[in-house]
Amino acid sequence: MSVTPVITLVNLTPHAVIVLDENGEVIVCIQASGTIARLVETVAEAPEVLGVPGVTVALGPIDGLPDQVDGTTYVVSMPLLMGMRAAGIDRPDCVYPFGQVRDDQGRIIGCRSFARIT
């Protein structure tokens, strides 16, 4: 008999993450933990582009991401995970909501799965 390991999901986004099956039924709803993981941005002025003000954005350190803990998976935003990978930070304990599901008004109401960036 195989035993499924217990995994704790911690949502480090500012909103609940709802995973829906193909019938639109809720598989899991992970409430926001109250801690938000994000990349710190440093913004500086840059030349205009066709009369529109321009800026440069330097992505800095990660704020709000706890250290790895055995059995814990952190749900973060896709931009954060992409920034981490671009910086060479490999955290297999981090995933982002993937496969957006929208209502008839075009609003995101959930996702289909969790993704890692390789």
C-alpha positions in Angstrom: 0.0 0.0 0.0 1.4 3.4 -1.0 1.1 6.4 1.2 0.7 9.9 -0.3 3.0 12.3 1.5 1.4 15.2 3.3 2.2 18.6 1.6 1.4 21.9 3.1 0.5 24.6 0.6 1.2 28.2 1.7 -0.3 30.9 -0.5 2.1 33.8 -0.7 -0.1 35.8 -3.2 -2.4 38.6 -2.0 -5.6 36.7 -2.9 -7.1 33.2 -2.6 -6.0 30.7 -5.2 -8.8 28.4 -6.4 -8.0 25.3 -8.4 -10.9 24.0 -10.6 -11.4 20.7 -12.3 -12.5 20.4 -15.9 -16.2 20.6 -14.8 -15.6 23.8 -12.9 -15.8 22.2 -9.5 -13.4 23.4 -6.8 -10.6 21.0 -6.1 -8.9 23.2 -3.5 -9.1 26.8 -2.3 -5.9 28.1 -0.7 -6.5 31.3 1.2 -3.9 34.1 1.2 -1.5 33.5 4.1 -1.1 37.2 4.9 2.5 37.2 3.7 3.2 38.3 0.1 6.3 37.2 -1.7 7.5 39.7 -4.3 10.5 41.0 -6.2 11.7 44.4 -4.9 11.7 46.9 -7.8 14.0 49.9 -8.2 12.6 52.4 -10.7 14.5 55.1 -12.5 13.6 57.7 -15.2 14.4 56.8 -18.8 13.9 58.5 -22.1 10.4 59.0 -23.4 9.0 56.7 -26.0 6.9 58.6 -28.6 6.1 61.3 -25.9 5.2 58.7 -23.3 7.4 58.9 -20.1 9.8 56.0 -19.8 11.3 54.2 -16.8 13.8 51.4 -16.2 13.0 48.8 -13.6 15.7 46.9 -11.9 14.5 43.7 -10.2 16.1 43.4 -6.8 16.0 40.9 -3.9 13.0 38.8 -3.1 10.9 40.0 -0.2 8.6 37.7 1.8 9.7 34.3 0.6 10.4 32.0 3.6 13.2 29.5 3.6 12.5 26.0 2.3 10.7 23.7 4.8 10.3 20.0 4.2 6.8 19.1 3.1 5.8 22.7 2.3 5.1 24.1 -1.2 4.7 27.9 -1.6 2.2 29.3 -4.1 3.7 32.5 -5.6 3.0 34.7 -8.6 4.3 33.8 -12.0 6.3 37.0 -12.3 8.1 36.3 -9.0 8.9 32.7 -10.1 10.1 34.0 -13.5 12.3 36.6 -11.8 13.7 34.0 -9.5 14.6 31.7 -12.4 16.1 34.6 -14.4 18.3 35.3 -11.3 19.4 31.7 -11.2 17.4 30.9 -8.0 16.1 27.4 -8.1 13.3 26.7 -5.6 11.5 23.5 -6.4 9.2 24.2 -3.5 7.6 27.2 -5.3 4.8 26.9 -7.8 2.4 29.4 -9.5 -1.2 29.1 -10.6 -1.4 27.9 -14.2 -4.2 27.5 -16.7 -6.4 30.5 -15.9 -10.2 29.9 -15.8 -12.3 33.0 -16.6 -16.0 33.7 -16.1 -18.3 35.1 -18.8 -17.1 38.6 -17.9 -13.4 37.7 -18.5 -12.5 37.8 -14.8 -10.1 35.1 -13.5 -12.0 32.8 -11.2 -9.4 30.1 -10.8 -6.8 27.9 -12.4 -6.5 24.3 -13.5 -3.1 23.4 -12.1 0.2 24.5 -10.5 3.3 25.1 -12.6 7.1 25.1 -12.0 9.5 26.8 -14.4 12.3 24.7 -15.6 
